[in-house]
Amino acid sequence: MNLTTRQVEDLFKRIDKLNPSKEPKFGKMNVHQMVCHCTDFFRMANGSKKADEYGNINPTEILELSSSGLTVPAPKGFGQIEGEGTLPTNLENDKTALKKHIREFSRLDKDFQFAEHPYFGNISYERWGELAIYHLNHHLKQFSV
C-alpha cells in the first residue's frame, strides 16, 4: 500500500498546523516529542533505528489496545517520555525531517526490504503502509490536527 500523493499532501498540511502551543488530547508527549516519535516510526521501517527488544509483546494485545482506543506502548528504544527516541532539536527542522521521511516512504518500491517490526515481525509492504497511516493519524489527532 503506497501512500498516494494526495495522502502525503494532506499529512503535510496537518503537520504544518502543529505548533508548540498545541496541547495533547491524550498521552504525555508534547507536540515536538510527537513529531520526533513519528519520524522514528519511519526510521524503524527502513532499519536506520532499531528497537531494544523484539517479540516481547503479544501482537494480538497490541491490536486489541489500538482498536479499543487505548495507548499502545512504544517499542523499547522509541519512548520519547523515557528519553529513548530521537531527541527534539528545532520544531520546524524536525517537522521538515518528518515530511522528508514520509515522502521517502511514499516512494518505496513494492520489493523494498523493510526492517523487522518489534511487535509484528516481518510484515508486508501493504501492512507497513497501513501502520504508517494509522500511526500518523493517531498522533496528529492527539494534537487536534
N, CA, C and O atoms as a GROMACS GRO file, in nm:
protein
  580
    1MET      N    1   0.085  -0.117   0.000
    1MET     CA    2   0.000   0.000   0.000
    1MET      C    3   0.089   0.123   0.000
    1MET      O    4   0.150   0.157   0.102
    2ASN      N    5   0.096   0.187  -0.110
    2ASN     CA    6   0.176   0.308  -0.124
    2ASN      C    7   0.092   0.428  -0.082
    2ASN      O    8  -0.025   0.437  -0.117
    3LEU      N    9   0.152   0.520  -0.010
    3LEU     CA   10   0.081   0.643   0.022
    3LEU      C   11   0.064   0.721  -0.108
    3LEU      O   12   0.160   0.738  -0.183
    4THR      N   13  -0.056   0.768  -0.133
    4THR     CA   14  -0.081   0.845  -0.254
    4THR      C   15  -0.030   0.988  -0.238
    4THR      O   16  -0.008   1.034  -0.126
    5THR      N   17  -0.013   1.056  -0.348
    5THR     CA   18   0.029   1.196  -0.346
    5THR      C   19  -0.069   1.278  -0.263
    5THR      O   20  -0.028   1.364  -0.185
    6ARG      N   21  -0.197   1.251  -0.279
    6ARG     CA   22  -0.298   1.325  -0.202
    6ARG      C   23  -0.285   1.299  -0.053
    6ARG      O   24  -0.293   1.392   0.027
    7GLN      N   25  -0.264   1.173  -0.012
    7GLN     CA   26  -0.247   1.140   0.130
    7GLN      C   27  -0.125   1.213   0.186
    7GLN      O   28  -0.130   1.268   0.297
    8VAL      N   29  -0.016   1.214   0.110
    8VAL     CA   30   0.106   1.281   0.155
    8VAL      C   31   0.080   1.430   0.172
    8VAL      O   32   0.118   1.489   0.273
    9GLU      N   33   0.016   1.491   0.073
    9GLU     CA   34  -0.014   1.635   0.082
    9GLU      C   35  -0.104   1.666   0.201
    9GLU      O   36  -0.083   1.765   0.271
   10ASP      N   37  -0.205   1.582   0.224
   10ASP     CA   38  -0.294   1.602   0.339
   10ASP      C   39  -0.218   1.591   0.471
   10ASP      O   40  -0.240   1.670   0.563
   11LEU      N   41  -0.129   1.492   0.480
   11LEU     CA   42  -0.049   1.477   0.602
   11LEU      C   43   0.040   1.600   0.622
   11LEU      O   44   0.053   1.649   0.734
   12PHE      N   45   0.100   1.649   0.514
   12PHE     CA   46   0.188   1.766   0.525
   12PHE      C   47   0.110   1.889   0.573
   12PHE      O   48   0.161   1.966   0.654
   13LYS      N   49  -0.011   1.908   0.523
   13LYS     CA   50  -0.093   2.021   0.568
   13LYS      C   51  -0.121   2.012   0.717
   13LYS      O   52  -0.118   2.113   0.788
   14ARG      N   53  -0.148   1.891   0.764
   14ARG     CA   54  -0.175   1.872   0.905
   14ARG      C   55  -0.049   1.895   0.989
   14ARG      O   56  -0.055   1.958   1.095
   15ILE      N   57   0.063   1.845   0.942
   15ILE     CA   58   0.190   1.864   1.012
   15ILE      C   59   0.223   2.013   1.021
   15ILE      O   60   0.272   2.060   1.123
   16ASP      N   61   0.197   2.086   0.912
   16ASP     CA   62   0.225   2.230   0.911
   16ASP      C   63   0.144   2.306   1.015
   16ASP      O   64   0.183   2.416   1.055
   17LYS      N   65   0.031   2.251   1.059
   17LYS     CA   66  -0.052   2.318   1.159
   17LYS      C   67  -0.003   2.297   1.302
   17LYS      O   68  -0.053   2.359   1.395
   18LEU      N   69   0.096   2.209   1.318
   18LEU     CA   70   0.148   2.183   1.451
   18LEU      C   71   0.233   2.300   1.498
   18LEU      O   72   0.313   2.356   1.423
   19ASN      N   73   0.215   2.337   1.624
   19ASN     CA   74   0.298   2.441   1.684
   19ASN      C   75   0.312   2.411   1.833
   19ASN      O   76   0.236   2.331   1.888
   20PRO      N   77   0.409   2.474   1.899
   20PRO     CA   78   0.437   2.441   2.040
   20PRO      C   79   0.320   2.464   2.135
   20PRO      O   80   0.318   2.407   2.244
   21SER      N   81   0.224   2.546   2.097
   21SER     CA   82   0.112   2.571   2.188
   21SER      C   83   0.005   2.462   2.182
   21SER      O   84  -0.088   2.463   2.264
   22LYS      N   85   0.015   2.370   2.088
   22LYS     CA   86  -0.082   2.260   2.079
   22LYS      C   87  -0.069   2.169   2.200
   22LYS      O   88   0.040   2.121   2.232
   23GLU      N   89  -0.180   2.147   2.266
   23GLU     CA   90  -0.184   2.058   2.383
   23GLU      C   91  -0.237   1.921   2.341
   23GLU      O   92  -0.327   1.913   2.257
   24PRO      N   93  -0.183   1.815   2.398
   24PRO     CA   94  -0.231   1.681   2.362
   24PRO      C   95  -0.370   1.653   2.421
   24PRO      O   96  -0.399   1.691   2.534
   25LYS      N   97  -0.453   1.585   2.344
   25LYS     CA   98  -0.583   1.540   2.395
   25LYS      C   99  -0.566   1.416   2.482
   25LYS      O  100  -0.653   1.385   2.563
   26PHE      N  101  -0.456   1.347   2.464
   26PHE     CA  102  -0.425   1.228   2.543
   26PHE      C  103  -0.273   1.208   2.539
   26PHE      O  104  -0.204   1.266   2.455
   27GLY      N  105  -0.224   1.126   2.627
   27GLY     CA  106  -0.082   1.094   2.628
   27GLY      C  107   0.002   1.200   2.697
   27GLY      O  108  -0.048   1.304   2.740
   28LYS      N  109   0.134   1.172   2.707
   28LYS     CA  110   0.225   1.257   2.782
   28LYS      C  111   0.321   1.336   2.694
   28LYS      O  112   0.385   1.430   2.741
   29MET      N  113   0.334   1.300   2.567
   29MET     CA  114   0.429   1.370   2.481
   29MET      C  115   0.381   1.510   2.448
   29MET      O  116   0.261   1.535   2.437
   30ASN      N  117   0.476   1.602   2.434
   30ASN     CA  118   0.441   1.732   2.380
   30ASN      C  119   0.448   1.725   2.228
   30ASN      O  120   0.491   1.623   2.173
   31VAL      N  121   0.408   1.829   2.160
   31VAL     CA  122   0.399   1.825   2.014
   31VAL      C  123   0.535   1.797   1.951
   31VAL      O  124   0.543   1.724   1.852
   32HIS      N  125   0.640   1.853   2.006
   32HIS     CA  126   0.773   1.835   1.950
   32HIS      C  127   0.820   1.690   1.965
   32HIS      O  128   0.877   1.632   1.872
   33GLN      N  129   0.797   1.632   2.082
   33GLN     CA  130   0.831   1.491   2.102
   33GLN      C  131   0.753   1.402   2.007
   33GLN      O  132   0.807   1.305   1.954
   34MET      N  133   0.626   1.435   1.986
   34MET     CA  134   0.543   1.355   1.896
   34MET      C  135   0.598   1.357   1.754
   34MET      O  136   0.600   1.253   1.687
   35VAL      N  137   0.642   1.472   1.706
   35VAL     CA  138   0.698   1.482   1.571
   35VAL      C  139   0.819   1.390   1.559
   35VAL      O  140   0.831   1.317   1.461
   36CYS      N  141   0.907   1.393   1.657
   36CYS     CA  142   1.025   1.306   1.654
   36CYS      C  143   0.986   1.159   1.665
   36CYS      O  144   1.045   1.074   1.599
   37HIS      N  145   0.887   1.130   1.747
   37HIS     CA  146   0.836   0.994   1.762
   37HIS      C  147   0.783   0.941   1.628
   37HIS      O  148   0.811   0.827   1.591
   38CYS      N  149   0.707   1.022   1.557
   38CYS     CA  150   0.653   0.980   1.428
   38CYS      C  151   0.764   0.961   1.325
   38CYS      O  152   0.757   0.870   1.242
   39THR      N  153   0.865   1.045   1.329
   39THR     CA  154   0.978   1.028   1.238
   39THR      C  155   1.051   0.897   1.269
   39THR      O  156   1.095   0.827   1.178
   40ASP      N  157   1.063   0.865   1.397
   40ASP     CA  158   1.128   0.740   1.436
   40ASP      C  159   1.055   0.618   1.382
   40ASP      O  160   1.118   0.516   1.355
   41PHE      N  161   0.924   0.627   1.364
   41PHE     CA  162   0.849   0.516   1.302
   41PHE      C  163   0.909   0.483   1.166
   41PHE      O  164   0.930   0.366   1.133
   42PHE      N  165   0.936   0.586   1.086
   42PHE     CA  166   0.990   0.564   0.952
   42PHE      C  167   1.134   0.517   0.957
   42PHE      O  168   1.179   0.442   0.870
   43ARG      N  169   1.208   0.562   1.059
   43ARG     CA  170   1.345   0.511   1.078
   43ARG      C  171   1.341   0.363   1.116
   43ARG      O  172   1.428   0.286   1.076
   44MET      N  173   1.240   0.325   1.193
   44MET     CA  174   1.223   0.183   1.227
   44MET      C  175   1.194   0.103   1.101
   44MET      O  176   1.251  -0.004   1.079
   45ALA      N  177   1.104   0.155   1.018
   45ALA     CA  178   1.065   0.082   0.897
   45ALA      C  179   1.183   0.061   0.803
   45ALA      O  180   1.197  -0.047   0.744
   46ASN      N  181   1.268   0.163   0.788
   46ASN     CA  182   1.380   0.147   0.694
   46ASN      C  183   1.504   0.086   0.759
   46ASN      O  184   1.604   0.062   0.691
   47GLY      N  185   1.498   0.061   0.890
   47GLY     CA  186   1.607  -0.007   0.958
   47GLY      C  187   1.717   0.084   1.011
   47GLY      O  188   1.817   0.035   1.062
   48SER      N  189   1.700   0.216   1.000
   48SER     CA  190   1.805   0.305   1.048
   48SER      C  191   1.796   0.330   1.199
   48SER      O  192   1.890   0.386   1.257
   49LYS      N  193   1.686   0.290   1.263
   49LYS     CA  194   1.674   0.294   1.409
   49LYS      C  195   1.612   0.161   1.452
   49LYS      O  196   1.506   0.122   1.404
   50LYS      N  197   1.680   0.094   1.542
   50LYS     CA  198   1.636  -0.038   1.586
   50LYS      C  199   1.581  -0.031   1.728
   50LYS      O  200   1.625   0.049   1.811
   51ALA      N  201   1.483  -0.116   1.754
   51ALA     CA  202   1.427  -0.129   1.889
   51ALA      C  203   1.525  -0.206   1.977
   51ALA      O  204   1.612  -0.277   1.928
   52ASP      N  205   1.507  -0.191   2.107
   52ASP     CA  206   1.592  -0.263   2.203
   52ASP      C  207   1.538  -0.404   2.231
   52ASP      O  208   1.611  -0.487   2.285
   53GLU      N  209   1.413  -0.430   2.196
   53GLU     CA  210   1.351  -0.562   2.216
   53GLU      C  211   1.262  -0.594   2.097
   53GLU      O  212   1.200  -0.506   2.037
   54TYR      N  213   1.257  -0.722   2.065
   54TYR     CA  214   1.171  -0.770   1.957
   54TYR      C  215   1.092  -0.890   2.006
   54TYR      O  216   1.147  -0.980   2.070
   55GLY      N  217   0.963  -0.891   1.976
   55GLY     CA  218   0.879  -1.007   2.004
   55GLY      C  219   0.844  -1.030   2.149
   55GLY      O  220   0.799  -1.139   2.184
   56ASN      N  221   0.862  -0.930   2.235
   56ASN     CA  222   0.832  -0.950   2.377
   56ASN      C  223   0.690  -0.911   2.415
   56ASN      O  224   0.651  -0.927   2.530
   57ILE      N  225   0.614  -0.861   2.320
   57ILE     CA  226   0.474  -0.826   2.345
   57ILE      C  227   0.389  -0.903   2.244
   57ILE      O  228   0.424  -0.912   2.127
   58ASN      N  229   0.279  -0.956   2.291
   58ASN     CA  230   0.188  -1.031   2.205
   58ASN      C  231   0.125  -0.936   2.104
   58ASN      O  232   0.060  -0.838   2.144
   59PRO      N  233   0.142  -0.961   1.972
   59PRO     CA  234   0.083  -0.872   1.871
   59PRO      C  235  -0.069  -0.858   1.884
   59PRO      O  236  -0.124  -0.753   1.852
   60THR      N  237  -0.138  -0.962   1.930
   60THR     CA  238  -0.282  -0.955   1.949
   60THR      C  239  -0.317  -0.851   2.056
   60THR      O  240  -0.414  -0.778   2.042
   61GLU      N  241  -0.235  -0.846   2.160
   61GLU     CA  242  -0.256  -0.747   2.267
   61GLU      C  243  -0.243  -0.605   2.211
   61GLU      O  244  -0.320  -0.516   2.246
   62ILE      N  245  -0.145  -0.584   2.124
   62ILE     CA  246  -0.123  -0.453   2.063
   62ILE      C  247  -0.245  -0.415   1.978
   62ILE      O  248  -0.293  -0.302   1.986
   63LEU      N  249  -0.294  -0.508   1.898
   63LEU     CA  250  -0.410  -0.481   1.814
   63LEU      C  251  -0.534  -0.452   1.898
   63LEU      O  252  -0.614  -0.364   1.863
   64GLU      N  253  -0.551  -0.525   2.007
   64GLU     CA  254  -0.666  -0.501   2.095
   64GLU      C  255  -0.658  -0.362   2.159
   64GLU      O  256  -0.758  -0.292   2.167
   65LEU      N  257  -0.538  -0.322   2.204
   65LEU     CA  258  -0.521  -0.189   2.262
   65LEU      C  259  -0.556  -0.081   2.161
   65LEU      O  260  -0.630   0.012   2.192
   66SER      N  261  -0.502  -0.093   2.039
   66SER     CA  262  -0.524   0.012   1.938
   66SER      C  263  -0.670   0.016   1.894
   66SER      O  264  -0.725   0.124   1.874
   67SER      N  265  -0.733  -0.100   1.879
   67SER     CA  266  -0.873  -0.100   1.832
   67SER      C  267  -0.968  -0.049   1.940
   67SER      O  268  -1.078  -0.005   1.908
   68SER      N  269  -0.927  -0.055   2.067
   68SER     CA  270  -1.013  -0.005   2.174
   68SER      C  271  -0.984   0.142   2.206
   68SER      O  272  -1.046   0.199   2.295
   69GLY      N  273  -0.891   0.202   2.133
   69GLY     CA  274  -0.859   0.342   2.154
   69GLY      C  275  -0.761   0.368   2.267
   69GLY      O  276  -0.736   0.484   2.302
   70LEU      N  277  -0.706   0.261   2.323
   70LEU     CA  278  -0.609   0.278   2.431
   70LEU      C  279  -0.469   0.303   2.375
   70LEU      O  280  -0.441   0.271   2.259
   71THR      N  281  -0.383   0.358   2.456
   71THR     CA  282  -0.247   0.386   2.413
   71THR      C  283  -0.168   0.256   2.401
   71THR      O  284  -0.172   0.171   2.490
   72VAL      N  285  -0.097   0.244   2.290
   72VAL     CA  286  -0.009   0.130   2.267
   72VAL      C  287   0.131   0.172   2.313
   72VAL      O  288   0.178   0.278   2.274
   73PRO      N  289   0.197   0.090   2.395
   73PRO     CA  290   0.331   0.129   2.440
   73PRO      C  291   0.429   0.134   2.323
   73PRO      O  292   0.426   0.050   2.234
   74ALA      N  293   0.516   0.235   2.326
   74ALA     CA  294   0.619   0.246   2.223
   74ALA      C  295   0.716   0.130   2.240
   74ALA      O  296   0.744   0.088   2.353
   75PRO      N  297   0.768   0.077   2.130
   75PRO     CA  298   0.871  -0.027   2.143
   75PRO      C  299   0.989   0.024   2.224
   75PRO      O  300   1.024   0.142   2.217
   76LYS      N  301   1.052  -0.065   2.300
   76LYS     CA  302   1.169  -0.027   2.379
   76LYS      C  303   1.274   0.033   2.285
   76LYS      O  304   1.311  -0.027   2.184
   77GLY      N  305   1.320   0.153   2.322
   77GLY     CA  306   1.416   0.225   2.238
   77GLY      C  307   1.353   0.338   2.161
   77GLY      O  308   1.423   0.416   2.096
   78PHE      N  309   1.219   0.348   2.167
   78PHE     CA  310   1.146   0.452   2.093
   78PHE      C  311   1.064   0.544   2.182
   78PHE      O  312   0.998   0.635   2.132
   79GLY      N  313   1.067   0.524   2.311
   79GLY     CA  314   0.984   0.602   2.402
   79GLY      C  315   1.038   0.744   2.422
   79GLY      O  316   1.147   0.763   2.476
   80GLN      N  317   0.962   0.841   2.377
   80GLN     CA  318   1.003   0.980   2.391
   80GLN      C  319   1.007   1.023   2.537
   80GLN      O  320   1.102   1.090   2.579
   81ILE      N  321   0.907   0.987   2.614
   81ILE     CA  322   0.900   1.026   2.755
   81ILE      C  323   1.018   0.966   2.832
   81ILE      O  324   1.071   1.028   2.924
   82GLU      N  325   1.058   0.846   2.794
   82GLU     CA  326   1.169   0.779   2.860
   82GLU      C  327   1.305   0.829   2.812
   82GLU      O  328   1.408   0.791   2.867
   83GLY      N  329   1.305   0.916   2.710
   83GLY     CA  330   1.430   0.968   2.657
   83GLY      C  331   1.500   0.874   2.561
   83GLY      O  332   1.620   0.889   2.536
   84GLU      N  333   1.426   0.778   2.509
   84GLU     CA  334   1.486   0.677   2.421
   84GLU      C  335   1.477   0.712   2.273
   84GLU      O  336   1.559   0.667   2.193
   85GLY      N  337   1.380   0.792   2.237
   85GLY     CA  338   1.361   0.826   2.097
   85GLY      C  339   1.458   0.935   2.053
   85GLY      O  340   1.539   0.983   2.132
   86THR      N  341   1.448   0.972   1.926
   86THR     CA  342   1.529   1.080   1.873
   86THR      C  343   1.494   1.209   1.949
   86THR      O  344   1.378   1.245   1.962
   87LEU      N  345   1.596   1.275   1.999
   87LEU     CA  346   1.574   1.396   2.078
   87LEU      C  347   1.530   1.512   1.990
   87LEU      O  348   1.588   1.534   1.883
   88PRO      N  349   1.429   1.587   2.032
   88PRO     CA  350   1.386   1.705   1.958
   88PRO      C  351   1.499   1.809   1.951
   88PRO      O  352   1.578   1.824   2.044
   89THR      N  353   1.506   1.879   1.838
   89THR     CA  354   1.604   1.987   1.823
   89THR      C  355   1.529   2.118   1.802
   89THR      O  356   1.505   2.191   1.898
   90ASN      N  357   1.493   2.146   1.680
   90ASN     CA  358   1.418   2.265   1.642
   90ASN      C  359   1.289   2.216   1.579
   90ASN      O  360   1.294   2.135   1.487
   91LEU      N  361   1.174   2.262   1.626
   91LEU     CA  362   1.046   2.207   1.580
   91LEU      C  363   1.031   2.215   1.428
   91LEU      O  364   0.991   2.117   1.366
   92GLU      N  365   1.062   2.328   1.369
   92GLU     CA  366   1.045   2.340   1.223
   92GLU      C  367   1.138   2.244   1.150
   92GLU      O  368   1.098   2.182   1.051
   93ASN      N  369   1.262   2.230   1.197
   93ASN     CA  370   1.354   2.135   1.134
   93ASN      C  371   1.306   1.992   1.152
   93ASN      O  372   1.317   1.911   1.060
   94ASP      N  373   1.252   1.961   1.270
   94ASP     CA  374   1.204   1.826   1.295
   94ASP      C  375   1.077   1.796   1.214
   94ASP      O  376   1.057   1.682   1.170
   95LYS      N  377   0.992   1.896   1.194
   95LYS     CA  378   0.875   1.877   1.106
   95LYS      C  379   0.922   1.852   0.963
   95LYS      O  380   0.864   1.769   0.893
   96THR      N  381   1.025   1.923   0.919
   96THR     CA  382   1.080   1.902   0.784
   96THR      C  383   1.136   1.761   0.771
   96THR      O  384   1.118   1.696   0.668
   97ALA      N  385   1.204   1.713   0.875
   97ALA     CA  386   1.258   1.577   0.873
   97ALA      C  387   1.145   1.474   0.864
   97ALA      O  388   1.156   1.376   0.790
   98LEU      N  389   1.036   1.495   0.940
   98LEU     CA  390   0.922   1.404   0.933
   98LEU      C  391   0.865   1.401   0.792
   98LEU      O  392   0.840   1.293   0.738
   99LYS      N  393   0.846   1.516   0.732
   99LYS     CA  394   0.790   1.521   0.596
   99LYS      C  395   0.884   1.453   0.497
   99LYS      O  396   0.838   1.385   0.405
  100LYS      N  397   1.014   1.471   0.514
  100LYS     CA  398   1.112   1.405   0.427
  100LYS      C  399   1.098   1.252   0.437
  100LYS      O  400   1.099   1.183   0.335
  101HIS      N  401   1.085   1.203   0.558
  101HIS     CA  402   1.071   1.057   0.577
  101HIS      C  403   0.938   1.006   0.520
  101HIS      O  404   0.934   0.897   0.462
  102ILE      N  405   0.833   1.083   0.536
  102ILE     CA  406   0.704   1.042   0.477
  102ILE      C  407   0.716   1.036   0.325
  102ILE      O  408   0.671   0.940   0.263
  103ARG      N  409   0.775   1.138   0.266
  103ARG     CA  410   0.792   1.142   0.119
  103ARG      C  411   0.874   1.022   0.073
  103ARG      O  412   0.835   0.954  -0.022
  104GLU      N  413   0.987   0.994   0.139
  104GLU     CA  414   1.070   0.880   0.101
  104GLU      C  415   0.993   0.749   0.114
  104GLU      O  416   1.000   0.663   0.026
  105PHE      N  417   0.920   0.734   0.224
  105PHE     CA  418   0.840   0.614   0.247
  105PHE      C  419   0.736   0.597   0.136
  105PHE      O  420   0.712   0.485   0.090
  106SER      N  421   0.676   0.707   0.094
  106SER     CA  422   0.570   0.700  -0.007
  106SER      C  423   0.624   0.658  -0.143
  106SER      O  424   0.547   0.618  -0.230
  107ARG      N  425   0.753   0.668  -0.162
  107ARG     CA  426   0.815   0.636  -0.292
  107ARG      C  427   0.887   0.502  -0.294
  107ARG      O  428   0.951   0.468  -0.393
  108LEU      N  429   0.877   0.425  -0.186
  108LEU     CA  430   0.946   0.296  -0.182
  108LEU      C  431   0.887   0.198  -0.282
  108LEU      O  432   0.766   0.195  -0.304
  109ASP      N  433   0.974   0.118  -0.341
  109ASP     CA  434   0.929   0.013  -0.433
  109ASP      C  435   0.859  -0.098  -0.355
  109ASP      O  436   0.885  -0.118  -0.237
  110LYS      N  437   0.771  -0.169  -0.425
  110LYS     CA  438   0.698  -0.280  -0.362
  110LYS      C  439   0.791  -0.388  -0.309
  110LYS      O  440   0.755  -0.460  -0.216
  111ASP      N  441   0.911  -0.399  -0.367
  111ASP     CA  442   1.005  -0.503  -0.323
  111ASP      C  443   1.104  -0.452  -0.218
  111ASP      O  444   1.202  -0.520  -0.187
  112PHE      N  445   1.079  -0.332  -0.162
  112PHE     CA  446   1.167  -0.278  -0.058
  112PHE      C  447   1.172  -0.376   0.060
  112PHE      O  448   1.070  -0.430   0.101
  113GLN      N  449   1.291  -0.397   0.113
  113GLN     CA  450   1.310  -0.487   0.226
  113GLN      C  451   1.301  -0.407   0.356
  113GLN      O  452   1.399  -0.349   0.402
  114PHE      N  453   1.182  -0.407   0.414
  114PHE     CA  454   1.161  -0.337   0.540
  114PHE      C  455   1.233  -0.409   0.653
  114PHE      O  456   1.258  -0.530   0.646
  115ALA      N  457   1.265  -0.334   0.756
  115ALA     CA  458   1.320  -0.393   0.877
  115ALA      C  459   1.211  -0.471   0.949
  115ALA      O  460   1.092  -0.455   0.920
  116GLU      N  461   1.250  -0.554   1.042
  116GLU     CA  462   1.155  -0.628   1.124
  116GLU      C  463   1.084  -0.532   1.218
  116GLU      O  464   1.148  -0.445   1.278
  117HIS      N  465   0.952  -0.546   1.231
  117HIS     CA  466   0.877  -0.465   1.326
  117HIS      C  467   0.891  -0.528   1.464
  117HIS      O  468   0.882  -0.650   1.477
  118PRO      N  469   0.914  -0.447   1.570
  118PRO     CA  470   0.935  -0.504   1.703
  118PRO      C  471   0.818  -0.586   1.757
  118PRO      O  472   0.838  -0.677   1.837
  119TYR      N  473   0.695  -0.554   1.715
  119TYR     CA  474   0.577  -0.626   1.764
  119TYR      C  475   0.526  -0.730   1.664
  119TYR      O  476   0.483  -0.838   1.703
  120PHE      N  477   0.530  -0.696   1.536
  120PHE     CA  478   0.465  -0.779   1.434
  120PHE      C  479   0.563  -0.860   1.349
  120PHE      O  480   0.520  -0.937   1.263
  121GLY      N  481   0.692  -0.844   1.371
  121GLY     CA  482   0.791  -0.921   1.295
  121GLY      C  483   0.803  -0.872   1.152
  121GLY      O  484   0.791  -0.753   1.124
  122ASN      N  485   0.827  -0.966   1.062
  122ASN     CA  486   0.839  -0.933   0.920
  122ASN      C  487   0.700  -0.918   0.861
  122ASN      O  488   0.623  -1.014   0.854
  123ILE      N  489   0.668  -0.797   0.820
  123ILE     CA  490   0.536  -0.770   0.766
  123ILE      C  491   0.548  -0.716   0.625
  123ILE      O  492   0.654  -0.672   0.582
  124SER      N  493   0.438  -0.721   0.554
  124SER     CA  494   0.435  -0.686   0.413
  124SER      C  495   0.444  -0.535   0.389
  124SER      O  496   0.425  -0.454   0.479
  125TYR      N  497   0.474  -0.503   0.267
  125TYR     CA  498   0.475  -0.366   0.218
  125TYR      C  499   0.341  -0.298   0.249
  125TYR      O  500   0.338  -0.186   0.298
  126GLU      N  501   0.231  -0.370   0.220
  126GLU     CA  502   0.098  -0.316   0.243
  126GLU      C  503   0.073  -0.289   0.391
  126GLU      O  504   0.016  -0.186   0.427
  127ARG      N  505   0.115  -0.382   0.476
  127ARG     CA  506   0.094  -0.366   0.621
  127ARG      C  507   0.174  -0.249   0.676
  127ARG      O  508   0.124  -0.175   0.761
  128TRP      N  509   0.298  -0.231   0.629
  128TRP     CA  510   0.376  -0.116   0.672
  128TRP      C  511   0.304   0.014   0.634
  128TRP      O  512   0.301   0.108   0.713
  129GLY      N  513   0.245   0.018   0.515
  129GLY     CA  514   0.171   0.137   0.473
  129GLY      C  515   0.051   0.163   0.562
  129GLY      O  516   0.025   0.277   0.600
  130GLU      N  517  -0.023   0.057   0.596
  130GLU     CA  518  -0.139   0.071   0.684
  130GLU      C  519  -0.096   0.121   0.821
  130GLU      O  520  -0.162   0.208   0.879
  131LEU      N  521   0.013   0.066   0.874
  131LEU     CA  522   0.062   0.110   1.004
  131LEU      C  523   0.107   0.256   1.002
  131LEU      O  524   0.083   0.330   1.096
  132ALA      N  525   0.171   0.296   0.893
  132ALA     CA  526   0.218   0.434   0.881
  132ALA      C  527   0.101   0.531   0.887
  132ALA      O  528   0.106   0.630   0.960
  133ILE      N  529  -0.003   0.504   0.811
  133ILE     CA  530  -0.120   0.592   0.808
  133ILE      C  531  -0.190   0.591   0.944
  133ILE      O  532  -0.227   0.697   0.996
  134TYR      N  533  -0.208   0.473   1.001
  134TYR     CA  534  -0.273   0.464   1.133
  134TYR      C  535  -0.194   0.543   1.237
  134TYR      O  536  -0.252   0.622   1.311
  135HIS      N  537  -0.064   0.523   1.241
  135HIS     CA  538   0.022   0.586   1.341
  135HIS      C  539   0.021   0.737   1.327
  135HIS      O  540   0.005   0.809   1.426
  136LEU      N  541   0.037   0.787   1.204
  136LEU     CA  542   0.035   0.931   1.183
  136LEU      C  543  -0.100   0.992   1.219
  136LEU      O  544  -0.105   1.094   1.287
  137ASN      N  545  -0.208   0.929   1.174
  137ASN     CA  546  -0.342   0.980   1.207
  137ASN      C  547  -0.364   0.984   1.358
  137ASN      O  548  -0.416   1.082   1.412
  138HIS      N  549  -0.324   0.878   1.424
  138HIS     CA  550  -0.339   0.870   1.570
  138HIS      C  551  -0.271   0.988   1.638
  138HIS      O  552  -0.331   1.055   1.723
  139HIS      N  553  -0.146   1.014   1.602
  139HIS     CA  554  -0.072   1.120   1.670
  139HIS      C  555  -0.109   1.260   1.624
  139HIS      O  556  -0.101   1.354   1.702
  140LEU      N  557  -0.149   1.276   1.499
  140LEU     CA  558  -0.194   1.408   1.457
  140LEU      C  559  -0.328   1.442   1.525
  140LEU      O  560  -0.351   1.557   1.562
  141LYS      N  561  -0.414   1.343   1.540
  141LYS     CA  562  -0.539   1.364   1.614
  141LYS      C  563  -0.510   1.395   1.761
  141LYS      O  564  -0.584   1.470   1.825
  142GLN      N  565  -0.402   1.336   1.814
  142GLN     CA  566  -0.363   1.364   1.952
  142GLN      C  567  -0.347   1.513   1.976
  142GLN      O  568  -0.373   1.563   2.085
  143PHE      N  569  -0.304   1.585   1.870
  143PHE     CA  570  -0.283   1.730   1.880
  143PHE      C  571  -0.384   1.809   1.797
  143PHE      O  572  -0.359   1.922   1.757
  144SER      N  573  -0.499   1.747   1.773
  144SER     CA  574  -0.615   1.813   1.709
  144SER      C  575  -0.587   1.870   1.571
  144SER      O  576  -0.640   1.975   1.534
  145VAL      N  577  -0.503   1.800   1.496
  145VAL     CA  578  -0.483   1.843   1.356
  145VAL      C  579  -0.512   1.727   1.262
  145VAL      O  580  -0.501   1.741   1.141
   0.00000   0.00000   0.00000
